[in-house]
Amino acid sequence: MNSPALGLRVASVIFGLMGLGQLIRIIVCAGVQVGGCHVGRWWSVVAVIVLAALGVWLWMLACKAAKSKVETPPAKPAA
């Protein structure tokens, strides 16, 4: 696996774990307070959607990068 594809997959897994954390916050009904303001759970719903979309997008880019690396024939030297 080439380095860009590995980096994209690592980023995809990180986004997935962050989304999983937000999903757990929704299920457990954990409250979050920043300073004096309460952060509603609906922000976690938005975060889950955005993080899942980013994770899937990066994973697809990694697959495309790995596939293009394998399918590219070697360049022929100029005669």
C-alpha beads as a LAMMPS data file, in Angstrom:
LAMMPS data file: protein, C-alpha beads

79 atoms
78 bonds

1 atom types
1 bond types

-500.0 500.0 xlo xhi
-500.0 500.0 ylo yhi
-500.0 500.0 zlo zhi

Masses

1 110.0

Atoms # bond

1 1 1 0.000 0.000 0.000
2 1 1 1.364 3.370 -0.938
3 1 1 1.750 6.159 1.555
4 1 1 -1.118 8.442 0.387
5 1 1 -3.610 5.576 0.509
6 1 1 -2.435 4.632 4.001
7 1 1 -2.785 8.228 5.178
8 1 1 -6.309 8.454 3.758
9 1 1 -7.307 5.203 5.468
10 1 1 -5.887 6.340 8.817
11 1 1 -7.798 9.627 8.544
12 1 1 -10.943 7.692 7.598
13 1 1 -10.639 5.481 10.690
14 1 1 -10.098 8.534 12.906
15 1 1 -13.240 10.184 11.507
16 1 1 -15.114 6.926 12.040
17 1 1 -14.035 6.714 15.683
18 1 1 -15.031 10.322 16.276
19 1 1 -18.439 9.634 14.718
20 1 1 -18.811 6.547 16.900
21 1 1 -18.086 8.676 19.962
22 1 1 -20.796 11.144 18.962
23 1 1 -23.226 8.290 18.345
24 1 1 -22.506 6.909 21.828
25 1 1 -23.185 10.392 23.249
26 1 1 -26.606 10.348 21.561
27 1 1 -27.472 6.855 22.814
28 1 1 -26.293 7.453 26.398
29 1 1 -27.931 10.905 26.527
30 1 1 -24.749 12.443 27.917
31 1 1 -24.912 16.165 28.462
32 1 1 -22.139 18.515 27.392
33 1 1 -21.611 21.994 28.717
34 1 1 -19.103 24.444 27.254
35 1 1 -18.521 27.339 29.572
36 1 1 -22.019 28.235 30.725
37 1 1 -23.821 27.007 27.613
38 1 1 -25.460 23.619 27.228
39 1 1 -24.696 21.889 23.909
40 1 1 -27.759 20.067 22.593
41 1 1 -27.685 16.467 21.410
42 1 1 -28.847 17.481 17.954
43 1 1 -25.336 18.833 17.339
44 1 1 -24.114 15.267 17.801
45 1 1 -26.567 14.111 15.124
46 1 1 -25.070 16.664 12.736
47 1 1 -21.551 15.589 13.748
48 1 1 -22.337 11.895 13.143
49 1 1 -23.624 12.643 9.637
50 1 1 -20.672 14.874 8.709
51 1 1 -18.041 12.543 10.196
52 1 1 -19.566 9.480 8.538
53 1 1 -19.632 11.242 5.172
54 1 1 -15.998 12.329 5.526
55 1 1 -14.922 8.854 6.625
56 1 1 -16.626 7.114 3.710
57 1 1 -15.333 9.700 1.239
58 1 1 -11.733 9.332 2.425
59 1 1 -11.985 5.529 2.389
60 1 1 -13.237 5.616 -1.217
61 1 1 -10.383 7.962 -2.176
62 1 1 -7.898 5.562 -0.568
63 1 1 -9.321 2.646 -2.546
64 1 1 -9.133 4.675 -5.753
65 1 1 -5.534 5.725 -5.008
66 1 1 -4.471 2.147 -4.275
67 1 1 -6.238 0.836 -7.396
68 1 1 -4.719 3.469 -9.703
69 1 1 -1.263 2.670 -8.340
70 1 1 -1.694 -1.024 -9.200
71 1 1 -3.322 -0.558 -12.622
72 1 1 -0.830 1.994 -13.964
73 1 1 1.566 0.248 -16.376
74 1 1 5.230 1.170 -16.108
75 1 1 6.372 3.952 -18.395
76 1 1 8.396 2.944 -21.438
77 1 1 11.752 4.624 -21.817
78 1 1 12.103 7.022 -24.749
79 1 1 14.212 5.618 -27.546

Bonds

1 1 1 2
2 1 2 3
3 1 3 4
4 1 4 5
5 1 5 6
6 1 6 7
7 1 7 8
8 1 8 9
9 1 9 10
10 1 10 11
11 1 11 12
12 1 12 13
13 1 13 14
14 1 14 15
15 1 15 16
16 1 16 17
17 1 17 18
18 1 18 19
19 1 19 20
20 1 20 21
21 1 21 22
22 1 22 23
23 1 23 24
24 1 24 25
25 1 25 26
26 1 26 27
27 1 27 28
28 1 28 29
29 1 29 30
30 1 30 31
31 1 31 32
32 1 32 33
33 1 33 34
34 1 34 35
35 1 35 36
36 1 36 37
37 1 37 38
38 1 38 39
39 1 39 40
40 1 40 41
41 1 41 42
42 1 42 43
43 1 43 44
44 1 44 45
45 1 45 46
46 1 46 47
47 1 47 48
48 1 48 49
49 1 49 50
50 1 50 51
51 1 51 52
52 1 52 53
53 1 53 54
54 1 54 55
55 1 55 56
56 1 56 57
57 1 57 58
58 1 58 59
59 1 59 60
60 1 60 61
61 1 61 62
62 1 62 63
63 1 63 64
64 1 64 65
65 1 65 66
66 1 66 67
67 1 67 68
68 1 68 69
69 1 69 70
70 1 70 71
71 1 71 72
72 1 72 73
73 1 73 74
74 1 74 75
75 1 75 76
76 1 76 77
77 1 77 78
78 1 78 79
